[in-house]
Amino acid sequence: MTEVSGTDIVDRDDAVRLIAAARAAARHAHAPYSRFAVGAALLMRDGSLITGANVENASYGLSLCAETVAVATASAAGRLREVVAVGVIGGAMDAAGQATGTTPVSPCGRCRQVLNEAAQLGGRDLAVYCGAAEGDAIARYRLSELLPDAFGPADLGIR
């Protein structure tokens, strides 16, 4: 894939690739309390992917969402400004610990805010692809649709 700019619309192949990577990441979810596995994948400007899975903690407030794990991984690699799109899936875990279900899920409010940080720093409105643990349904949004009037780095004078 060629480099993706902030104004490019991610094509269907990349959307499918994002959802597939999110599904693969969800297999590594640590969700013994909610039994709801979530996987996320970030599409970077160079076409590479960074993934994350939710990590729950017995002290519930310390749990991490899949999108937050992926964004933190991108940041740790010095690539926070390169995110152009995100794919997320989730579903109730079966007896084998795998996500199930055919209803697409979208990022929670906290994750929308975390994604907004990357979006604003990268100077783009992220494409957000929401898929289900199973099936072909993919809903597409712009982050600005999911988090209108977002507060972020620009509000603090940081670009």
PECOR-V42011 format. One record per helix or strand. SS is the DSSP state (helix for helix, strand for strand). FROM is the first residue (numbers start at 0). LEN is the number of residues. If there is no record, write none. Layout:
# PECOR-V42011
[[SS FROM LEN] [SS FROM LEN]]
This chain:
# PECOR-V42011
[[helix 11 15] [strand 29 1] [strand 35 9] [strand 48 5] [strand 54 1] [helix 59 3] [strand 63 1] [helix 65 11] [helix 79 3] [strand 82 11] [strand 98 1] [helix 108 14] [strand 126 5] [strand 137 5] [helix 142 4] [helix 152 4]]
